């Protein structure tokens, strides 16, 4: 049987998913759902290469009754509604959600309960888990205890992308984020790329269950590329993704430079084929990512003076 994949939301991110599916090089039926005419036309050009009845719909009235994989790539504010509308018409065998997952804890909890009740395996697209280089680094650091992580750089959109680094810390260090502290984030929001959303500069700090710490910084000054440093026990491992390099500094201060391969979404078709083939996923589970999101939503809202007790929607996507 040719697998059926439904991509809900075919904007820039949704189209990257379609490109990655094409890179798998295996027969499949891809059904896109996109109400916007311009984005739908662009998605149709990509979907045309799949054949097997592949198409892009303008709503979910005609989505198939079953799907081997559903990818929910809408904006965060509309993601729960899109998922619930899809479930009224389609039974997915598995789901990949884009991040930021949702803007409230209520949505995190409600969708999580639906997934549990229906027994649907679900994952969140924190794609650095697909980099073999991070897997090798994780294996290298497996014997180290209490390590910490520091992220620095400018112009990387902390509001939308900090969740990637929370997940990366848990993945590489095999630890769990247990608390976040927003005190060192600048309280003055800046408009983000997505209308109605905001971003913050400064440092988001956190604690890991094993005793390590997190410091995730977005600088205002332009031109500083993102670096990710894991450190502890007198050593450090600094990843410069843009330069594709890993710099290890040992306890004596000696540095060793290694190549560090990074990948685009279209270079990781296995993130999809593993799920379609029933092998599970290397992406974080919905449950794990939802816990990270809950901590981040609350920290971001506290810095913006938005009520967490009233679960006011967080203006991020």
C-alpha positions as CSV (number, residue, x, y, z in Angstrom):
1,X,0.0,0.0,0.0
2,X,1.2,3.5,-0.9
3,X,1.3,5.6,2.3
4,X,-0.9,8.7,2.6
5,X,0.6,11.8,4.3
6,X,-1.6,14.8,5.1
7,X,0.2,18.2,5.5
8,X,-2.1,20.7,7.2
9,X,-0.8,24.2,6.5
10,X,1.4,24.7,3.4
11,X,3.1,28.0,4.2
12,X,6.9,28.2,4.3
13,X,7.3,25.5,6.9
14,X,4.6,23.2,5.5
15,X,6.3,23.3,2.1
16,X,9.6,22.4,3.7
17,X,8.0,19.3,5.0
18,X,6.7,18.5,1.5
19,X,10.2,19.0,0.1
20,X,11.5,16.6,2.7
21,X,8.9,14.0,1.8
22,X,9.9,14.3,-1.9
23,X,13.6,13.7,-0.9
24,X,12.6,10.3,0.5
25,X,12.3,9.1,-3.0
26,X,9.6,6.5,-2.3
27,X,6.0,6.3,-3.6
28,X,3.5,8.1,-1.5
29,X,0.3,10.1,-1.7
30,X,0.6,13.6,-0.3
31,X,-2.5,15.6,0.5
32,X,-1.9,19.3,1.4
33,X,-4.5,21.5,3.1
34,X,-4.0,25.3,2.6
35,X,-6.7,28.0,2.5
36,X,-4.4,30.7,1.2
37,X,-4.4,30.9,-2.6
38,X,-0.8,31.9,-3.1
39,X,0.6,29.4,-0.7
40,X,-1.7,26.7,-2.1
41,X,-0.4,27.3,-5.6
42,X,3.2,27.0,-4.4
43,X,2.4,23.8,-2.6
44,X,0.6,22.4,-5.7
45,X,3.7,22.8,-7.7
46,X,5.6,20.6,-5.1
47,X,2.9,18.0,-4.7
48,X,2.5,17.5,-8.4
49,X,5.7,15.3,-8.4
50,X,4.2,12.7,-6.1
51,X,1.3,11.5,-8.3
52,X,-0.8,8.7,-6.7
53,X,-3.7,11.1,-6.3
54,X,-1.7,13.8,-4.5
55,X,-3.3,17.2,-4.3
56,X,-3.7,20.4,-2.3
57,X,-7.1,21.2,-0.8
58,X,-8.4,24.5,0.3
59,X,-10.2,23.1,3.4
60,X,-10.5,19.8,5.2
61,X,-13.8,18.7,3.9
62,X,-12.2,16.1,1.5
63,X,-9.3,14.9,3.5
64,X,-9.0,11.1,3.4
65,X,-10.6,9.0,6.2
66,X,-7.3,7.6,7.2
67,X,-3.7,8.7,6.9
68,X,-0.4,7.1,7.7
69,X,1.1,10.4,8.9
70,X,-0.4,13.8,9.5
71,X,1.8,16.9,9.8
72,X,0.2,19.9,11.5
73,X,2.2,23.0,10.2
74,X,-0.2,25.8,10.9
75,X,0.6,28.7,13.2
76,X,0.5,28.0,16.9
77,X,-2.7,30.0,17.6
78,X,-4.7,28.0,15.0
79,X,-3.0,24.6,15.6
80,X,-5.5,23.1,18.1
81,X,-8.5,24.0,16.0
82,X,-6.8,22.6,12.8
83,X,-6.0,19.4,14.6
84,X,-9.5,18.9,16.0
85,X,-11.1,19.7,12.6
86,X,-8.9,17.1,11.0
87,X,-9.7,14.5,13.6
88,X,-13.4,14.9,12.8
89,X,-12.7,13.7,9.3
90,X,-9.5,11.6,9.4
91,X,-7.9,9.0,11.6
92,X,-4.1,9.4,11.6
93,X,-1.8,6.6,12.5
94,X,0.8,9.2,13.7
95,X,1.1,13.0,13.9
96,X,4.0,15.4,13.7
97,X,3.3,18.8,15.2
98,X,5.2,21.9,14.4
99,X,6.5,24.1,17.2
100,X,5.8,26.3,19.0
101,X,3.0,23.8,19.8
102,X,0.3,26.1,21.3
103,X,-0.1,29.4,23.0
104,X,-1.8,28.2,26.2
105,X,-1.4,25.3,28.7
106,X,-5.1,24.5,28.2
107,X,-4.4,23.6,24.5
108,X,-1.3,21.6,25.5
109,X,-3.3,19.6,27.9
110,X,-6.4,19.2,25.8
111,X,-4.6,17.9,22.7
112,X,-2.4,15.7,24.9
113,X,-5.5,14.1,26.4
114,X,-7.0,13.5,22.9
115,X,-3.9,11.8,21.7
116,X,-3.8,9.6,24.8
117,X,-7.5,8.7,24.6
118,X,-7.2,7.8,20.9
119,X,-3.9,6.1,21.2
120,X,-2.3,8.2,18.5
121,X,1.5,8.5,18.6
122,X,2.6,12.1,18.2
123,X,5.9,13.9,17.9
124,X,7.1,17.5,17.7
125,X,9.4,18.8,15.0
126,X,12.6,19.7,16.9
127,X,14.7,18.7,14.0
128,X,18.1,18.9,15.6
129,X,17.4,15.4,16.8
130,X,17.8,14.4,13.2
131,X,21.5,15.5,13.1
132,X,23.8,12.5,13.4
133,X,26.5,14.9,14.6
134,X,24.4,15.6,17.8
135,X,23.9,11.9,18.3
136,X,27.6,11.4,18.3
137,X,28.1,14.3,20.7
138,X,25.4,12.8,23.0
139,X,27.2,9.5,23.0
140,X,30.5,11.2,23.7
141,X,29.1,13.1,26.7
142,X,27.2,10.1,28.1
143,X,29.8,9.5,30.7
144,X,29.8,13.1,32.0
145,X,27.6,14.1,34.8
146,X,26.0,17.5,35.7
147,X,26.9,19.2,32.4
148,X,25.5,22.6,31.4
149,X,24.6,24.3,28.1
150,X,24.9,27.8,26.9
151,X,23.5,29.3,23.7
152,X,24.5,32.6,22.3
153,X,23.8,34.5,19.1
154,X,21.8,37.3,17.5
155,X,18.7,37.4,15.3
156,X,17.5,33.9,15.9
157,X,14.1,34.7,17.3
158,X,14.1,33.4,20.8
159,X,10.3,33.4,21.1
160,X,9.8,31.0,18.3
161,X,13.0,28.9,18.6
162,X,14.1,28.7,22.2
163,X,12.1,25.4,22.4
164,X,14.6,23.9,20.0
165,X,17.4,24.5,22.5
166,X,15.4,23.2,25.5
167,X,14.9,20.0,23.6
168,X,18.5,19.9,22.4
169,X,19.7,20.1,26.0
170,X,17.5,17.2,27.0
171,X,18.6,15.2,23.9
172,X,22.4,15.7,24.1
173,X,22.7,15.7,27.9
174,X,20.1,13.0,28.5
175,X,18.7,15.2,31.3
176,X,15.4,17.0,31.9
177,X,14.7,20.7,32.1
178,X,12.9,21.3,35.4
179,X,12.7,25.1,35.7
180,X,13.1,28.3,33.7
181,X,13.9,31.8,34.9
182,X,13.0,34.8,32.8
183,X,14.6,37.5,35.0
184,X,17.4,38.2,32.6
185,X,15.2,38.7,29.6
186,X,14.6,42.3,28.6
187,X,10.9,43.0,29.5
188,X,10.3,45.2,26.5
189,X,8.9,43.1,23.6
190,X,9.8,43.6,20.0
191,X,7.6,42.7,17.0
192,X,8.4,39.3,15.7
193,X,8.3,38.2,12.0
194,X,4.8,36.9,12.4
195,X,2.1,39.6,12.8
196,X,0.7,39.7,16.4
197,X,3.7,37.9,17.9
198,X,6.6,39.3,19.8
199,X,10.2,38.5,20.6
200,X,12.5,39.2,23.6
201,X,16.2,39.8,23.9
202,X,18.5,38.8,26.8
203,X,19.0,35.5,28.6
204,X,16.6,32.8,29.5
205,X,18.0,30.7,32.3
206,X,17.1,27.2,33.5
207,X,18.0,24.2,35.6
208,X,18.4,20.6,34.7
209,X,17.4,17.7,36.9
210,X,21.0,16.4,37.1
211,X,22.3,19.7,38.5
212,X,23.4,21.4,35.3
213,X,22.2,24.8,34.1
214,X,21.0,26.5,30.9
215,X,21.6,30.0,29.6
216,X,19.9,30.8,26.2
217,X,20.8,34.3,25.0
218,X,19.6,36.3,22.1
219,X,21.7,39.5,21.6
220,X,20.6,42.7,20.0
221,X,23.8,43.4,18.3
222,X,23.7,42.0,14.7
223,X,26.2,39.6,13.2
224,X,26.9,37.2,16.0
225,X,26.0,33.7,14.7
226,X,24.6,31.1,17.1
227,X,26.9,29.0,19.1
228,X,25.9,26.1,21.4
229,X,28.4,25.2,24.2
230,X,28.1,22.1,26.5
231,X,30.5,22.4,29.4
232,X,31.4,21.0,32.8
233,X,34.2,19.2,34.7
234,X,36.8,21.6,33.2
235,X,35.9,20.9,29.6
236,X,33.7,22.4,26.9
237,X,32.3,21.4,23.5
238,X,31.3,24.4,21.4
239,X,29.1,23.8,18.3
240,X,29.1,26.5,15.6
241,X,26.4,25.2,13.3
242,X,26.9,27.9,10.7
243,X,30.6,27.2,10.4
244,X,29.9,23.4,10.6
245,X,32.5,22.9,13.4
246,X,32.8,21.5,16.9
247,X,35.6,22.8,19.1
248,X,36.5,20.7,22.1
249,X,38.6,22.4,24.9
250,X,40.1,19.9,27.4
251,X,40.9,20.5,31.0
252,X,44.4,21.7,30.0
253,X,42.9,24.4,27.8
254,X,43.9,22.6,24.6
255,X,41.5,22.9,21.7
256,X,40.6,20.3,19.1
257,X,38.6,21.2,16.0
258,X,36.2,18.7,14.3
259,X,33.7,19.0,11.5
260,X,30.1,19.2,12.6
261,X,27.5,18.4,9.9
262,X,24.2,20.3,10.0
263,X,21.2,19.4,7.9
264,X,18.1,21.1,6.4
265,X,14.7,19.5,6.8
266,X,14.8,18.4,3.2
267,X,18.0,16.5,4.1
268,X,16.3,14.4,6.7
269,X,13.6,12.4,5.0
270,X,14.1,9.6,7.6
271,X,12.3,11.7,10.1
272,X,9.2,10.8,8.1
273,X,9.9,7.4,6.7
274,X,10.8,6.0,10.1
275,X,7.3,6.8,11.3
276,X,5.6,5.6,8.2
277,X,7.5,2.3,8.4
278,X,6.3,1.8,12.0
279,X,9.7,2.3,13.6
280,X,8.7,5.2,15.9
281,X,10.5,8.5,15.7
282,X,13.8,10.1,16.9
283,X,11.8,13.3,17.4
284,X,10.7,14.2,20.9
285,X,7.4,12.7,21.9
286,X,4.4,15.1,22.4
287,X,4.5,14.4,26.1
288,X,8.2,15.3,26.4
289,X,7.9,18.4,24.3
290,X,4.7,19.5,25.9
291,X,6.4,19.6,29.3
292,X,9.2,21.8,27.8
293,X,6.5,24.1,26.2
294,X,4.6,24.5,29.5
295,X,7.8,25.8,31.2
296,X,8.6,28.1,28.3
297,X,5.1,29.5,27.9
298,X,5.0,30.4,31.6
299,X,8.4,32.0,31.6
300,X,7.7,34.1,28.5
301,X,4.3,35.2,29.8
302,X,5.7,36.2,33.2
303,X,8.3,38.4,31.5
304,X,5.5,40.0,29.5
305,X,3.4,40.5,32.6
306,X,0.7,38.2,31.2
307,X,-1.4,36.1,33.6
308,X,-0.4,32.5,33.9
309,X,-3.2,31.7,36.3
310,X,-5.7,32.9,33.7
311,X,-3.7,31.1,31.0
312,X,-3.6,34.2,28.8
313,X,-2.4,33.2,25.2
314,X,1.3,33.7,24.7
315,X,2.0,35.9,21.6
316,X,4.5,33.5,20.0
317,X,4.3,31.1,17.1
